[in-house]
Amino acid sequence: MGHSQASKGNALKFLASHFGIPVEDTVAIGDNLNDISMFEIAGRCIAMENAEEIVKKQATYITKHHNDDGVAYALREYVLDA
């Protein structure tokens, strides 16, 4: 069992602070329940097409399936061109 404060959301907050990036300017990409804490922090949340339904409901965008290069597609469509 991990530390009670260990979560992807807390990690995102720490990294954003460390690099001086406002959390509203961050992006999170995920597919499972352990990504929800990150989605609650990130400015832009992208769920994979194959993600759990609850994760998709938290997302700003839904990208392609991981087998169809969904992360690369998300970065091109929702991050680099935004």
N, C-alpha and C positions, 0 to 999 in steps of 0.2 A: 504494500500500500504506500502511496506517495504522500508527500507533504500536503497538509490541508489547504495551503494557499497555491499549490501548483495547478495551473490551468493555462490553456492556450490564450485566454483573454488576459490574464496577468502577464504572461510572457510578451504579448503584443504591447501592452501598456508600458512595460519595462523597456522594450526595444525602441518604441517610439520616443519615449522620454530620453533614453540614452543618445539617440541620434538627433534629437531636437525636432522631431516630426510631430505635428499636431495629430492626434488620433483620428480626427475627422478626415485626414489626408491619407489614411492607411487603407489597405485592401486585404481582405481575408478570403481565401478559397478553401472550401471544405465539403465534406460529404457525410459526416457522421455526427453523432450526438456530442462527442468531445470537442466539436468545432463551435458549438452554440455559444460558449463563453467568449470566443473570439469574435463571433458575429455581433455580440452585444456591445463590443468595444469599437470595432472597425467602422470607418466611414463608409466603406463600400464592401458589401458582402456578396460573394458569388458562390452559389451551390452547384455542384456537379449534377448532371442529368440523372445519374445513378444514386444521388443522395437520398437519405431518409426523408420522408415527407415533412417532418417537423423542421428539418434543416432548410428545405426548400421554402417553407413558409417564412422563415427568418431572413431569407436572401433578398438582396436588391436585384440581382440577376441570377438566371440559371443558364449555365453553359452546357456544352456537349458532354456526352458520356466520357469517362476516363479512357475508354478504348478508342475513342475518336479524337484524341488529343485535346480534351476539354480545357485543360489548364492553358495550353498555348493559345487556344481560341479565345479564352476569357481575357488573357493578357492583351491580345491584339484588339479585341472588340470593345472591352470595357475599361481598360486601363490606359494603354498607349494612345488610343484614339480619343480618349475622353478629354 
